[in-house]
Amino acid sequence: MKLAGTLRYHLEFKDEVKARNKTGAITTSYQTVFSCKAAKLKSNTIVIKSDVNAKELFDDTNLIFQVRYYPQIKETQRVMYENSTYRIKLYEHIIEDNSIKLTLEKLNV
C-alpha cells in the first residue's frame, strides 16, 4: 500500500436506498455509508509524437484510485469525488498489500 502521505483525495461511498413515497411510488436515492482517503493513480496513457500525454491531461471520465482495504466498500456502490458521481467499473482487491484498486467511471447525474 502507498504511504499515508499519498492518500490525498477524499472519496465518499454511497449505497442505493429505495423508499416508498405517499403515493406508493418507489423512489431511489443514494446515502453516504463510508468515506476514506485515497491515492490517485495514473491511467493508461496515450502518447503522441510530441510526447504529450493527452489522455492523462484531459480524460476525467475514468479515474483510478487505490485505497486501503475496507469491508464496507462494495462493487455496487456509487462514489463521490470532487462533487461528481462515479460508478465502480473495476474492483481489484490487492492481497499483497491489503488494498483495493478502484477504476471509476463518471456518471451523467
Phi and psi in degrees as a GROMACS rama.xvg file:
@    title "Ramachandran Plot"
@    xaxis  label "Phi"
@    yaxis  label "Psi"
@TYPE xy
-64.8747  158.226  LYS-2
-67.8833  154.704  LEU-3
-58.3161  -28.9522  ALA-4
-67.0139  -18.351  GLY-5
-90.8176  -7.48329  THR-6
-84.8917  77.1909  LEU-7
-98.8632  -15.9302  ARG-8
-105.979  142.138  TYR-9
-101.061  124.802  HIS-10
-116.995  140.399  LEU-11
-116.656  131.242  GLU-12
-105.248  132.415  PHE-13
-124.048  138.211  LYS-14
-99.6413  150.022  ASP-15
-75.8467  133.012  GLU-16
-125.271  123.886  VAL-17
-106.101  135.265  LYS-18
-138.949  154.425  ALA-19
-100.41  128.238  ARG-20
-86.8853  -175.411  ASN-21
-61.1389  -32.0585  LYS-22
-85.1277  -3.95739  THR-23
96.8484  -4.18705  GLY-24
-77.561  145.977  ALA-25
-90.6524  127.009  ILE-26
-111.644  145.509  THR-27
-112.418  132.422  THR-28
-139.529  172.235  SER-29
-123.837  132.105  TYR-30
-118.678  133.252  GLN-31
-67.0796  126.268  THR-32
-117.174  -16.3201  VAL-33
-162.038  147.187  PHE-34
-141.194  150.881  SER-35
-158.966  171.449  CYS-36
-90.6546  152.063  LYS-37
-143.032  158.229  ALA-38
-104.296  132.32  ALA-39
-88.0263  129.31  LYS-40
-105.213  154.934  LEU-41
-77.4382  141.442  LYS-42
-85.2166  171.282  SER-43
-58.7725  137.799  ASN-44
-110.737  157.351  THR-45
-114.254  115.261  ILE-46
-103.417  125.252  VAL-47
-99.8567  176.18  ILE-48
-56.973  -31.5945  LYS-49
-83.7725  11.7686  SER-50
61.3924  28.8982  ASP-51
-94.4272  127.072  VAL-52
-85.4245  82.3744  ASN-53
-66.6093  -41.7925  ALA-54
-63.3224  -44.626  LYS-55
-67.4674  -31.4499  GLU-56
-76.1012  -35.9146  LEU-57
-118.018  -9.54749  PHE-58
-94.7766  103.356  ASP-59
-109.126  10.7465  ASP-60
-82.9901  -24.9519  THR-61
-126.352  121.642  ASN-62
-124.718  151.471  LEU-63
-122.584  127.403  ILE-64
-126.51  153.803  PHE-65
-123.493  129.107  GLN-66
-127.566  162.464  VAL-67
-65.4517  153.991  ARG-68
-71.2402  125.321  TYR-69
-130.93  129.946  TYR-70
-66.13  -15.4551  PRO-71
-72.1297  -19.3241  GLN-72
-84.5058  122.793  ILE-73
-122.219  155.45  LYS-74
-67.1  -22.6776  GLU-75
-87.049  -1.96057  THR-76
-81.5872  161.119  GLN-77
-99.4379  154.361  ARG-78
-124.667  132.066  VAL-79
-100.929  128.442  MET-80
-143.571  121.655  TYR-81
49.4829  51.2552  GLU-82
61.6304  21.4979  ASN-83
-122.252  151.278  SER-84
-104.182  134.289  THR-85
-128.562  153.596  TYR-86
-107.571  153.403  ARG-87
-81.4369  111.803  ILE-88
-86.07  -38.3394  LYS-89
-142.052  128.046  LEU-90
-116.857  114.177  TYR-91
-124.378  109.614  GLU-92
-83.9047  117.676  HIS-93
-97.4476  105.622  ILE-94
-71.1226  -33.7977  ILE-95
-56.0657  -41.1057  GLU-96
-118.631  12.6398  ASP-97
54.6888  53.2928  ASN-98
-131.74  173.756  SER-99
-126.167  131.564  ILE-100
-102.661  119.508  LYS-101
-111.911  126.235  LEU-102
-102.502  121.094  THR-103
-110.843  143.654  LEU-104
-118.886  129.079  GLU-105
-69.6758  138.572  LYS-106
-104.583  148.713  LEU-107
-91.3818  82.3168  ASN-108
